């Protein structure tokens, strides 16, 4: 019975990990979509390109279309990597590296030194937005990507789910019913 309880717990935790990964992938896809819109010339959610660059870039010079589209592709690729359970070591390491980069970006943002990573991001308004919004977002994304890197392979989850198929009555959202 203790083994079944352990399996049931693992299945419930696996589902929670999947939810974290799905939310993380969704946020990354949303950010990718914003970068596509910006690359296409939109200033959403701001009224003008000047307002966008002041708040999001931190300099008076907007990034190039190709830079926006490149970031969008990178974010979309990371979202796909997060959404899929890692079963290869290289996939797991890519997620861990991505988590570290997002963590470094968060640290730089909280310290008000994003300009060290992205030269020119120096406006006072950007630094305030960075500390309030972007750094916390990067920290949460870093944690979400790291959590995704720690998920079990699809085969392990499938095997555990089969072994614990009677868990639904006994475990609800990772808590003993």
ABEGO torsion letter per residue (X at the ends): XAAAAAAAAAAAAAAAAAAAAAAAAAAAAAAAAAAAAAAAGBAOABABAAAAAAAAAGBABBBBAAAAAAAAAAAAAAAAAAABBBABAAAAAAAAAAAAAAAAAAAAAAAGAAAAABBGBABAAAAAAAAAAAAAAAAAAAAAAAAAAABBBAAAAAAAAAAAAAAAAABBGGBBX
